[in-house]
């Protein structure tokens, strides 16, 4: 991956870390270790987000944070036993299409 896409990759990682931090908070709302892990993930995501903004246009980088919805849906289905309906999957697919359209540049 060239330097051209570094900011985008950082923003995708920030979205993943943000969703992961929130997953840890969900798992351990009364457990200090899970809460700490959640804050560390969330904080690392915030740092990556700031770094991504320095490397990428705001109009390209910011929509990529919507990928946290995709990660949350996957976590909910695979790790939390939440139902994955066609409606939810369709909504996340639309988000993915929107993110792709806004972040793709020639």
BELPE-V219697 format. One record per backbone hydrogen bond with DSSP energy under -0.5 kcal/mol. NH is the residue of the N-H (numbers start at 0). CO is the residue of the C=O. If there is no record, write none. Layout:
BEGIN
nh-><NH	NH>
co-><CO	CO>
END
This chain:
BEGIN
nh-><4	5	8	9	10	11	12	13	14	15	16	17	18	19	20	21	22	23	24	25	26	27	28	30	31	34	35	36	37	38	39	40	41	42	43	44	45	46	47	48	49	50	51	52	53	54	54	55	59	60	61	63	63	64	64	65	66	67	68	69	70	71	72	73	74	75	76	77	78	79	79	81	84	88	89	90	91	92	93	94	95	96	97	98	99	100	101	102	103>
co-><1	2	4	5	6	7	8	9	10	11	12	13	14	15	16	17	18	19	20	21	22	23	25	27	29	30	31	32	33	34	35	36	37	38	39	40	41	42	43	44	45	46	47	48	49	50	51	51	56	56	57	59	60	60	61	62	63	64	65	65	66	67	68	69	70	71	72	73	74	74	75	75	82	84	85	86	87	88	89	90	91	92	93	94	95	96	97	98	99>
END
